[in-house]
Amino acid sequence: MRARTSDGSRSAGVVPLLAGVVSAIALTGAAVYTVTEARCEPGHYVTDGRQVTLIGSCVSGAELREAGHERPGPEDASPSNFRP
């Protein structure tokens, strides 16, 4: 005599999988929509041998200063916080 298996355990595993796939699709769609609606030019970096400068972008240096994000001065420059 064969043991009977329940279909309940098989379908119980499908629901979380389906919920994960649907939420991933929704988040991907939201990310694509956000990027396509961001009306700005992609920036690029230019170096002059001493420093790297971001040219073009959605954020300007003035906006960063208004938000309280200042560029570290020479006294703050250490290898631990250096980002080229």
PDB file as gemmi writes it, atoms N, CA and C in Angstrom:
CRYST1    1.000    1.000    1.000  90.00  90.00  90.00 P 1                      
ATOM      1  N   MET A   1       0.829  -1.158   0.000  1.00  0.00           N  
ATOM      2  CA  MET A   1       0.000   0.000   0.000  1.00  0.00           C  
ATOM      3  C   MET A   1       0.890   1.242   0.000  1.00  0.00           C  
ATOM      4  N   ARG A   2       0.567   2.184  -0.838  1.00  0.00           N  
ATOM      5  CA  ARG A   2       1.318   3.426  -0.953  1.00  0.00           C  
ATOM      6  C   ARG A   2       0.865   4.444   0.085  1.00  0.00           C  
ATOM      7  N   ALA A   3       1.846   5.227   0.588  1.00  0.00           N  
ATOM      8  CA  ALA A   3       1.496   6.279   1.543  1.00  0.00           C  
ATOM      9  C   ALA A   3       0.902   7.453   0.782  1.00  0.00           C  
ATOM     10  N   ARG A   4      -0.107   8.014   1.350  1.00  0.00           N  
ATOM     11  CA  ARG A   4      -0.744   9.174   0.708  1.00  0.00           C  
ATOM     12  C   ARG A   4       0.014  10.437   1.088  1.00  0.00           C  
ATOM     13  N   THR A   5       0.259  11.263   0.117  1.00  0.00           N  
ATOM     14  CA  THR A   5       0.905  12.547   0.378  1.00  0.00           C  
ATOM     15  C   THR A   5      -0.124  13.639   0.218  1.00  0.00           C  
ATOM     16  N   SER A   6       0.030  14.650   1.000  1.00  0.00           N  
ATOM     17  CA  SER A   6      -0.921  15.755   0.957  1.00  0.00           C  
ATOM     18  C   SER A   6      -0.425  16.809  -0.019  1.00  0.00           C  
ATOM     19  N   ASP A   7      -1.342  17.363  -0.808  1.00  0.00           N  
ATOM     20  CA  ASP A   7      -0.994  18.457  -1.714  1.00  0.00           C  
ATOM     21  C   ASP A   7      -0.896  19.775  -0.959  1.00  0.00           C  
ATOM     22  N   GLY A   8      -1.333  19.790   0.287  1.00  0.00           N  
ATOM     23  CA  GLY A   8      -1.298  21.012   1.079  1.00  0.00           C  
ATOM     24  C   GLY A   8       0.108  21.521   1.315  1.00  0.00           C  
ATOM     25  N   SER A   9       1.049  20.641   1.569  1.00  0.00           N  
ATOM     26  CA  SER A   9       2.412  21.085   1.830  1.00  0.00           C  
ATOM     27  C   SER A   9       3.076  21.625   0.577  1.00  0.00           C  
ATOM     28  N   ARG A  10       2.726  21.076  -0.577  1.00  0.00           N  
ATOM     29  CA  ARG A  10       3.295  21.548  -1.833  1.00  0.00           C  
ATOM     30  C   ARG A  10       2.759  22.940  -2.162  1.00  0.00           C  
ATOM     31  N   SER A  11       1.471  23.161  -2.002  1.00  0.00           N  
ATOM     32  CA  SER A  11       0.901  24.468  -2.321  1.00  0.00           C  
ATOM     33  C   SER A  11       1.284  25.511  -1.277  1.00  0.00           C  
ATOM     34  N   ALA A  12       1.576  25.103  -0.063  1.00  0.00           N  
ATOM     35  CA  ALA A  12       1.993  26.046   0.973  1.00  0.00           C  
ATOM     36  C   ALA A  12       3.359  26.646   0.641  1.00  0.00           C  
ATOM     37  N   GLY A  13       4.197  25.938  -0.069  1.00  0.00           N  
ATOM     38  CA  GLY A  13       5.492  26.470  -0.464  1.00  0.00           C  
ATOM     39  C   GLY A  13       5.421  27.390  -1.666  1.00  0.00           C  
ATOM     40  N   VAL A  14       4.347  27.264  -2.445  1.00  0.00           N  
ATOM     41  CA  VAL A  14       4.190  28.080  -3.646  1.00  0.00           C  
ATOM     42  C   VAL A  14       3.758  29.500  -3.295  1.00  0.00           C  
ATOM     43  N   VAL A  15       2.947  29.666  -2.277  1.00  0.00           N  
ATOM     44  CA  VAL A  15       2.419  30.984  -1.922  1.00  0.00           C  
ATOM     45  C   VAL A  15       3.546  31.946  -1.523  1.00  0.00           C  
ATOM     46  N   PRO A  16       4.466  31.589  -0.638  1.00  0.00           N  
ATOM     47  CA  PRO A  16       5.560  32.516  -0.330  1.00  0.00           C  
ATOM     48  C   PRO A  16       6.459  32.794  -1.534  1.00  0.00           C  
ATOM     49  N   LEU A  17       6.675  31.799  -2.363  1.00  0.00           N  
ATOM     50  CA  LEU A  17       7.475  31.991  -3.566  1.00  0.00           C  
ATOM     51  C   LEU A  17       6.795  32.982  -4.500  1.00  0.00           C  
ATOM     52  N   LEU A  18       5.513  32.813  -4.700  1.00  0.00           N  
ATOM     53  CA  LEU A  18       4.750  33.718  -5.567  1.00  0.00           C  
ATOM     54  C   LEU A  18       4.737  35.134  -4.986  1.00  0.00           C  
ATOM     55  N   ALA A  19       4.574  35.256  -3.670  1.00  0.00           N  
ATOM     56  CA  ALA A  19       4.587  36.578  -3.037  1.00  0.00           C  
ATOM     57  C   ALA A  19       5.951  37.249  -3.217  1.00  0.00           C  
ATOM     58  N   GLY A  20       7.015  36.491  -3.104  1.00  0.00           N  
ATOM     59  CA  GLY A  20       8.354  37.054  -3.301  1.00  0.00           C  
ATOM     60  C   GLY A  20       8.590  37.522  -4.717  1.00  0.00           C  
ATOM     61  N   VAL A  21       8.137  36.729  -5.693  1.00  0.00           N  
ATOM     62  CA  VAL A  21       8.301  37.101  -7.105  1.00  0.00           C  
ATOM     63  C   VAL A  21       7.486  38.349  -7.423  1.00  0.00           C  
ATOM     64  N   VAL A  22       6.248  38.408  -6.938  1.00  0.00           N  
ATOM     65  CA  VAL A  22       5.391  39.574  -7.203  1.00  0.00           C  
ATOM     66  C   VAL A  22       5.985  40.828  -6.566  1.00  0.00           C  
ATOM     67  N   SER A  23       6.487  40.731  -5.339  1.00  0.00           N  
ATOM     68  CA  SER A  23       7.072  41.913  -4.706  1.00  0.00           C  
ATOM     69  C   SER A  23       8.363  42.338  -5.410  1.00  0.00           C  
ATOM     70  N   ALA A  24       9.156  41.396  -5.900  1.00  0.00           N  
ATOM     71  CA  ALA A  24      10.374  41.737  -6.640  1.00  0.00           C  
ATOM     72  C   ALA A  24      10.037  42.461  -7.933  1.00  0.00           C  
ATOM     73  N   ILE A  25       9.000  42.000  -8.617  1.00  0.00           N  
ATOM     74  CA  ILE A  25       8.572  42.662  -9.856  1.00  0.00           C  
ATOM     75  C   ILE A  25       8.073  44.067  -9.560  1.00  0.00           C  
ATOM     76  N   ALA A  26       7.305  44.226  -8.475  1.00  0.00           N  
ATOM     77  CA  ALA A  26       6.790  45.552  -8.118  1.00  0.00           C  
ATOM     78  C   ALA A  26       7.924  46.507  -7.764  1.00  0.00           C  
ATOM     79  N   LEU A  27       8.904  46.049  -6.993  1.00  0.00           N  
ATOM     80  CA  LEU A  27      10.028  46.912  -6.626  1.00  0.00           C  
ATOM     81  C   LEU A  27      10.892  47.258  -7.829  1.00  0.00           C  
ATOM     82  N   THR A  28      11.071  46.315  -8.733  1.00  0.00           N  
ATOM     83  CA  THR A  28      11.831  46.592  -9.952  1.00  0.00           C  
ATOM     84  C   THR A  28      11.117  47.635 -10.795  1.00  0.00           C  
ATOM     85  N   GLY A  29       9.807  47.498 -10.918  1.00  0.00           N  
ATOM     86  CA  GLY A  29       9.028  48.488 -11.668  1.00  0.00           C  
ATOM     87  C   GLY A  29       9.118  49.865 -11.043  1.00  0.00           C  
ATOM     88  N   ALA A  30       9.061  49.945  -9.713  1.00  0.00           N  
ATOM     89  CA  ALA A  30       9.175  51.238  -9.038  1.00  0.00           C  
ATOM     90  C   ALA A  30      10.548  51.852  -9.257  1.00  0.00           C  
ATOM     91  N   ALA A  31      11.596  51.035  -9.237  1.00  0.00           N  
ATOM     92  CA  ALA A  31      12.955  51.548  -9.460  1.00  0.00           C  
ATOM     93  C   ALA A  31      13.123  52.062 -10.886  1.00  0.00           C  
ATOM     94  N   VAL A  32      12.619  51.314 -11.852  1.00  0.00           N  
ATOM     95  CA  VAL A  32      12.720  51.744 -13.255  1.00  0.00           C  
ATOM     96  C   VAL A  32      11.941  53.035 -13.462  1.00  0.00           C  
ATOM     97  N   TYR A  33      10.760  53.140 -12.892  1.00  0.00           N  
ATOM     98  CA  TYR A  33       9.957  54.362 -13.016  1.00  0.00           C  
ATOM     99  C   TYR A  33      10.687  55.550 -12.398  1.00  0.00           C  
ATOM    100  N   THR A  34      11.278  55.365 -11.230  1.00  0.00           N  
ATOM    101  CA  THR A  34      11.984  56.450 -10.558  1.00  0.00           C  
ATOM    102  C   THR A  34      13.166  56.935 -11.384  1.00  0.00           C  
ATOM    103  N   VAL A  35      13.914  56.025 -11.955  1.00  0.00           N  
ATOM    104  CA  VAL A  35      15.082  56.404 -12.756  1.00  0.00           C  
ATOM    105  C   VAL A  35      14.658  57.111 -14.033  1.00  0.00           C  
ATOM    106  N   THR A  36      13.604  56.640 -14.686  1.00  0.00           N  
ATOM    107  CA  THR A  36      13.178  57.282 -15.932  1.00  0.00           C  
ATOM    108  C   THR A  36      12.570  58.651 -15.682  1.00  0.00           C  
ATOM    109  N   GLU A  37      12.015  58.881 -14.509  1.00  0.00           N  
ATOM    110  CA  GLU A  37      11.414  60.179 -14.202  1.00  0.00           C  
ATOM    111  C   GLU A  37      12.403  61.181 -13.616  1.00  0.00           C  
ATOM    112  N   ALA A  38      13.601  60.758 -13.251  1.00  0.00           N  
ATOM    113  CA  ALA A  38      14.618  61.662 -12.714  1.00  0.00           C  
ATOM    114  C   ALA A  38      15.193  62.463 -13.879  1.00  0.00           C  
ATOM    115  N   ARG A  39      14.785  63.663 -13.998  1.00  0.00           N  
ATOM    116  CA  ARG A  39      15.168  64.510 -15.134  1.00  0.00           C  
ATOM    117  C   ARG A  39      16.523  65.177 -14.898  1.00  0.00           C  
ATOM    118  N   CYS A  40      17.577  64.409 -15.008  1.00  0.00           N  
ATOM    119  CA  CYS A  40      18.903  64.989 -14.854  1.00  0.00           C  
ATOM    120  C   CYS A  40      19.886  64.248 -15.746  1.00  0.00           C  
ATOM    121  N   GLU A  41      20.990  64.913 -16.000  1.00  0.00           N  
ATOM    122  CA  GLU A  41      22.047  64.307 -16.807  1.00  0.00           C  
ATOM    123  C   GLU A  41      22.905  63.415 -15.922  1.00  0.00           C  
ATOM    124  N   PRO A  42      23.356  62.295 -16.445  1.00  0.00           N  
ATOM    125  CA  PRO A  42      24.290  61.509 -15.641  1.00  0.00           C  
ATOM    126  C   PRO A  42      25.611  62.264 -15.528  1.00  0.00           C  
ATOM    127  N   GLY A  43      26.182  62.257 -14.367  1.00  0.00           N  
ATOM    128  CA  GLY A  43      27.443  62.958 -14.150  1.00  0.00           C  
ATOM    129  C   GLY A  43      28.631  62.132 -14.595  1.00  0.00           C  
ATOM    130  N   HIS A  44      29.762  62.781 -14.706  1.00  0.00           N  
ATOM    131  CA  HIS A  44      31.011  62.089 -14.994  1.00  0.00           C  
ATOM    132  C   HIS A  44      32.114  62.768 -14.183  1.00  0.00           C  
ATOM    133  N   TYR A  45      33.165  62.028 -13.922  1.00  0.00           N  
ATOM    134  CA  TYR A  45      34.253  62.525 -13.091  1.00  0.00           C  
ATOM    135  C   TYR A  45      35.421  62.969 -13.967  1.00  0.00           C  
ATOM    136  N   VAL A  46      36.017  64.102 -13.583  1.00  0.00           N  
ATOM    137  CA  VAL A  46      37.174  64.651 -14.271  1.00  0.00           C  
ATOM    138  C   VAL A  46      38.265  64.851 -13.229  1.00  0.00           C  
ATOM    139  N   THR A  47      39.486  64.434 -13.558  1.00  0.00           N  
ATOM    140  CA  THR A  47      40.602  64.611 -12.642  1.00  0.00           C  
ATOM    141  C   THR A  47      41.631  65.549 -13.258  1.00  0.00           C  
ATOM    142  N   ASP A  48      42.215  66.388 -12.412  1.00  0.00           N  
ATOM    143  CA  ASP A  48      43.265  67.286 -12.891  1.00  0.00           C  
ATOM    144  C   ASP A  48      44.615  66.911 -12.299  1.00  0.00           C  
ATOM    145  N   GLY A  49      44.745  65.706 -11.768  1.00  0.00           N  
ATOM    146  CA  GLY A  49      45.994  65.255 -11.192  1.00  0.00           C  
ATOM    147  C   GLY A  49      46.021  65.390  -9.682  1.00  0.00           C  
ATOM    148  N   ARG A  50      45.295  66.380  -9.136  1.00  0.00           N  
ATOM    149  CA  ARG A  50      45.280  66.577  -7.689  1.00  0.00           C  
ATOM    150  C   ARG A  50      43.931  66.200  -7.082  1.00  0.00           C  
ATOM    151  N   GLN A  51      42.864  66.459  -7.782  1.00  0.00           N  
ATOM    152  CA  GLN A  51      41.537  66.191  -7.235  1.00  0.00           C  
ATOM    153  C   GLN A  51      40.618  65.669  -8.320  1.00  0.00           C  
ATOM    154  N   VAL A  52      39.562  65.018  -7.895  1.00  0.00           N  
ATOM    155  CA  VAL A  52      38.547  64.487  -8.797  1.00  0.00           C  
ATOM    156  C   VAL A  52      37.294  65.326  -8.610  1.00  0.00           C  
ATOM    157  N   THR A  53      36.719  65.784  -9.718  1.00  0.00           N  
ATOM    158  CA  THR A  53      35.544  66.642  -9.672  1.00  0.00           C  
ATOM    159  C   THR A  53      34.403  65.984 -10.427  1.00  0.00           C  
ATOM    160  N   LEU A  54      33.212  66.023  -9.841  1.00  0.00           N  
ATOM    161  CA  LEU A  54      32.007  65.521 -10.490  1.00  0.00           C  
ATOM    162  C   LEU A  54      31.430  66.624 -11.353  1.00  0.00           C  
ATOM    163  N   ILE A  55      31.291  66.357 -12.655  1.00  0.00           N  
ATOM    164  CA  ILE A  55      30.750  67.326 -13.601  1.00  0.00           C  
ATOM    165  C   ILE A  55      29.373  66.839 -14.033  1.00  0.00           C  
ATOM    166  N   GLY A  56      28.387  67.702 -13.903  1.00  0.00           N  
ATOM    167  CA  GLY A  56      27.029  67.333 -14.251  1.00  0.00           C  
ATOM    168  C   GLY A  56      26.494  66.325 -13.253  1.00  0.00           C  
ATOM    169  N   SER A  57      25.239  66.387 -12.949  1.00  0.00           N  
ATOM    170  CA  SER A  57      24.629  65.457 -12.017  1.00  0.00           C  
ATOM    171  C   SER A  57      23.330  66.073 -11.535  1.00  0.00           C  
ATOM    172  N   CYS A  58      22.601  65.337 -10.754  1.00  0.00           N  
ATOM    173  CA  CYS A  58      21.359  65.854 -10.185  1.00  0.00           C  
ATOM    174  C   CYS A  58      21.615  66.690  -8.941  1.00  0.00           C  
ATOM    175  N   VAL A  59      22.790  66.573  -8.351  1.00  0.00           N  
ATOM    176  CA  VAL A  59      23.104  67.252  -7.098  1.00  0.00           C  
ATOM    177  C   VAL A  59      24.265  68.198  -7.326  1.00  0.00           C  
ATOM    178  N   SER A  60      24.116  69.416  -6.831  1.00  0.00           N  
ATOM    179  CA  SER A  60      25.210  70.384  -6.934  1.00  0.00           C  
ATOM    180  C   SER A  60      25.898  70.509  -5.583  1.00  0.00           C  
ATOM    181  N   GLY A  61      27.080  71.095  -5.582  1.00  0.00           N  
ATOM    182  CA  GLY A  61      27.808  71.305  -4.337  1.00  0.00           C  
ATOM    183  C   GLY A  61      27.063  72.214  -3.383  1.00  0.00           C  
ATOM    184  N   ALA A  62      26.344  73.200  -3.922  1.00  0.00           N  
ATOM    185  CA  ALA A  62      25.565  74.112  -3.081  1.00  0.00           C  
ATOM    186  C   ALA A  62      24.470  73.357  -2.329  1.00  0.00           C  
ATOM    187  N   GLU A  63      23.853  72.400  -2.994  1.00  0.00           N  
ATOM    188  CA  GLU A  63      22.815  71.610  -2.325  1.00  0.00           C  
ATOM    189  C   GLU A  63      23.402  70.774  -1.210  1.00  0.00           C  
ATOM    190  N   LEU A  64      24.611  70.266  -1.399  1.00  0.00           N  
ATOM    191  CA  LEU A  64      25.257  69.491  -0.346  1.00  0.00           C  
ATOM    192  C   LEU A  64      25.608  70.371   0.840  1.00  0.00           C  
ATOM    193  N   ARG A  65      26.101  71.595   0.582  1.00  0.00           N  
ATOM    194  CA  ARG A  65      26.429  72.505   1.686  1.00  0.00           C  
ATOM    195  C   ARG A  65      25.177  72.875   2.461  1.00  0.00           C  
ATOM    196  N   GLU A  66      24.051  73.078   1.768  1.00  0.00           N  
ATOM    197  CA  GLU A  66      22.791  73.408   2.444  1.00  0.00           C  
ATOM    198  C   GLU A  66      22.331  72.263   3.330  1.00  0.00           C  
ATOM    199  N   ALA A  67      22.613  71.043   2.912  1.00  0.00           N  
ATOM    200  CA  ALA A  67      22.201  69.882   3.688  1.00  0.00           C  
ATOM    201  C   ALA A  67      23.167  69.598   4.839  1.00  0.00           C  
ATOM    202  N   GLY A  68      24.258  70.337   4.928  1.00  0.00           N  
ATOM    203  CA  GLY A  68      25.206  70.151   6.017  1.00  0.00           C  
ATOM    204  C   GLY A  68      26.298  69.143   5.714  1.00  0.00           C  
ATOM    205  N   HIS A  69      26.462  68.790   4.461  1.00  0.00           N  
ATOM    206  CA  HIS A  69      27.512  67.843   4.081  1.00  0.00           C  
ATOM    207  C   HIS A  69      28.656  68.626   3.466  1.00  0.00           C  
ATOM    208  N   GLU A  70      29.637  68.923   4.263  1.00  0.00           N  
ATOM    209  CA  GLU A  70      30.797  69.672   3.792  1.00  0.00           C  
ATOM    210  C   GLU A  70      31.889  68.709   3.368  1.00  0.00           C  
ATOM    211  N   ARG A  71      32.710  69.150   2.453  1.00  0.00           N  
ATOM    212  CA  ARG A  71      33.868  68.369   2.048  1.00  0.00           C  
ATOM    213  C   ARG A  71      34.901  68.427   3.165  1.00  0.00           C  
ATOM    214  N   PRO A  72      35.506  67.303   3.527  1.00  0.00           N  
ATOM    215  CA  PRO A  72      36.484  67.330   4.619  1.00  0.00           C  
ATOM    216  C   PRO A  72      37.694  68.174   4.250  1.00  0.00           C  
ATOM    217  N   GLY A  73      38.191  68.894   5.230  1.00  0.00           N  
ATOM    218  CA  GLY A  73      39.369  69.722   5.028  1.00  0.00           C  
ATOM    219  C   GLY A  73      40.631  68.894   5.107  1.00  0.00           C  
ATOM    220  N   PRO A  74      41.800  69.532   4.912  1.00  0.00           N  
ATOM    221  CA  PRO A  74      43.063  68.795   4.946  1.00  0.00           C  
ATOM    222  C   PRO A  74      43.307  68.112   6.293  1.00  0.00           C  
ATOM    223  N   GLU A  75      42.830  68.720   7.378  1.00  0.00           N  
ATOM    224  CA  GLU A  75      43.045  68.105   8.687  1.00  0.00           C  
ATOM    225  C   GLU A  75      42.225  66.826   8.850  1.00  0.00           C  
ATOM    226  N   ASP A  76      41.150  66.687   8.079  1.00  0.00           N  
ATOM    227  CA  ASP A  76      40.323  65.486   8.141  1.00  0.00           C  
ATOM    228  C   ASP A  76      40.759  64.420   7.145  1.00  0.00           C  
ATOM    229  N   ALA A  77      41.702  64.757   6.277  1.00  0.00           N  
ATOM    230  CA  ALA A  77      42.098  63.824   5.224  1.00  0.00           C  
ATOM    231  C   ALA A  77      42.999  62.743   5.787  1.00  0.00           C  
ATOM    232  N   SER A  78      42.468  61.563   5.839  1.00  0.00           N  
ATOM    233  CA  SER A  78      43.260  60.416   6.249  1.00  0.00           C  
ATOM    234  C   SER A  78      42.911  59.264   5.337  1.00  0.00           C  
ATOM    235  N   PRO A  79      43.749  58.246   5.258  1.00  0.00           N  
ATOM    236  CA  PRO A  79      43.457  57.133   4.366  1.00  0.00           C  
ATOM    237  C   PRO A  79      42.119  56.456   4.663  1.00  0.00           C  
ATOM    238  N   SER A  80      41.611  56.583   5.895  1.00  0.00           N  
ATOM    239  CA  SER A  80      40.364  55.913   6.233  1.00  0.00           C  
ATOM    240  C   SER A  80      39.145  56.592   5.608  1.00  0.00           C  
ATOM    241  N   ASN A  81      39.222  57.897   5.315  1.00  0.00           N  
ATOM    242  CA  ASN A  81      38.065  58.570   4.727  1.00  0.00           C  
ATOM    243  C   ASN A  81      38.331  59.087   3.328  1.00  0.00           C  
ATOM    244  N   PHE A  82      39.386  58.634   2.682  1.00  0.00           N  
ATOM    245  CA  PHE A  82      39.716  59.070   1.331  1.00  0.00           C  
ATOM    246  C   PHE A  82      38.891  58.309   0.309  1.00  0.00           C  
ATOM    247  N   ARG A  83      38.196  59.045  -0.567  1.00  0.00           N  
ATOM    248  CA  ARG A  83      37.435  58.431  -1.663  1.00  0.00           C  
ATOM    249  C   ARG A  83      37.794  59.162  -2.946  1.00  0.00           C  
ATOM    250  N   PRO A  84      38.410  58.470  -3.889  1.00  0.00           N  
ATOM    251  CA  PRO A  84      38.795  59.131  -5.145  1.00  0.00           C  
ATOM    252  C   PRO A  84      37.585  59.440  -6.005  1.00  0.00           C  
TER     253      PRO A  84                                                      
END                                                                             
